[in-house]
């Protein structure tokens, strides 16, 4: 007996003709945008992935000469156009700029911010000088173990780094490892003279009860011309911390009445180490004057601009090397420093598109296109990102101004046409596809176009396009398959079977083709062959909901309710909202004598049926739909 059903009962038209719009497809589109000579009348002239470096930078007036020199070298690198050279030059600028930012934060008393800046600096340029700066910041934050680990690494690499020995000595003092502190400060002074190191060496010697050596160090310190005026008060702190009270009182008398009135801390860390920054030293940051604080604030503002501009340069160079995710991260970091860099938002959107971060692409490019409606590269990417995120109405609006220029990029035209189909604008979609089909299309694009015709219910056109693709490549995957599906919709079961068999010759493991071939055989009353094919589908994919349903339904029709039950139960489990599966399952339970189960499924079926009656359906997607599925 011939079946009257024209399509598998469990499939909607969307499932019947899916659009394989993959990430790879979008990457192909954006690669085409980057290499195309024009999209409409507006096209960026740069060959560098349509991302731009800044036009210029605010040259800091108070930054170090070395940073100025690095900025000039970066400008020269940009003129060369070599992305690797630009990337290296950018990193050198960023490393030093962040180190200067860290120094400014230290001067302002913002130690946590300084730590963040120094750590980020090391990401760009891992220099021992920055590691020592970071160690000093850790010391000020009382993170002594981290400080010690850093200076130890520096000293392993360079045992002659006096600054590292100095910081290490201070850490040993805090930990009360005074013998080690003595060694560290002696290393410092063996490499270069330093008043603060001499003072701390004397204080450490007092703690190890080497009184005469400490006194000798202090006498030499007092003879130096740069000795601070409050040195006697500092020496008093050192003697008191080591419990040499006679010396403490003597130095306090020498210090004068103002020092005697001052309260003194009882611990080495609070007194001696607190005094060290007040002594002239190459290793201690000087406290800024009021005037210098104003200069530091100006420097910080200028450095923020340098950071944002240089991160934009770095991200652009990385995008040129197809490191899109890394470029996007650096564009975001640039915006954290300043959003005023010319082209930064556009660069962010384009990098986001190429990194397949479509929501971010949309966020960034909307204002770019709004500000410059003739930027057709940004417009094309924005529209395609909207399509990729299923924002079809918005995509159509953004595509519209591109006009026929989209035909130069076939994938772009397809995206526009697909967006029109998804919002049921079939007339406009048909007009665009008619124009597109006059182009010399790739087989991949032809298959995508064929699916659009199928979505609009034009199955004859679907078949024609599939056959056109097969003329270009007789072994093209999925072309026979989509032609077979269209023929099923046209109730041409025998022709559909032939197409599906051809697909299986190319891809024997294609379970979708096997499933639909079985359905076409069922329409031709070749029931046994259909059942065997559905069993093959389920052997490979037990969770194929439609195959479970169709096989269970056929077995029930053949009077095998017990055998049908497991398949129908699987169909209900896999697609619990599919009404026909519940209807067939209740019938199978009833035939098997399981009245309670049958009544339960009947109630579920009626509830789903009532719910579907209350749903307002959209207009039909096709002008002449095939016969509706039956239960």
Secondary structure, DSSP 8 states (H G I E B T S, - for coil): ------S-TT--HHHHT-----HHHHHHHHHHHHH-S-STT-----SSTT----S-----SSS-HHHHHHHHHHHHHHHHT-HHHHHHHHHHHHHHHHHHHHHHHHHTT-HHHHHHHHHHHHHH---HHHHHHHHHHHHHTT-HHHHHHHHHHHHHH-TT-HHHHHHHHHHHHHTT-HHHHHHHHHHHHHH---HHHHHHHHHHHHHTT-HHHHHHHHHHHHTSTT--TTHHHHHHHHHHHTT-HHHHHHHHHHH-HHHHTS---SSHHHHHHHHHTTS--SSS-----HHHHHHHHHHHHHHHHHHHHHHHHHHHHHHHTT-HHHHHHHHHHHHHH-S-STTHHHHHHHHHHHTT-HHHHHHHHHHHHHH-TT-HHHHHHHHHHHHHTT-HHHHHHHHHTTGGGGGGSHHHHHHHHHHHHHTT-HHHHHHHHHHHTTS---HHHHHHHHHHHHHTT-HHHHHHHHHHHHHH-TT-TTHHHHHHHHHHHTT-HHHHHHHHHHHHHH-TT-HHHHHHHHHHHHHTT-HHHHHHHHHHHHHH-TT-HHHHHHHHHHHHHTT-HHHHHHHHHHHHHH-TT-HHHHHHHHHHHHHTT-HHHHHHHHHHHHHHHHHHHTS-----SSTT-------
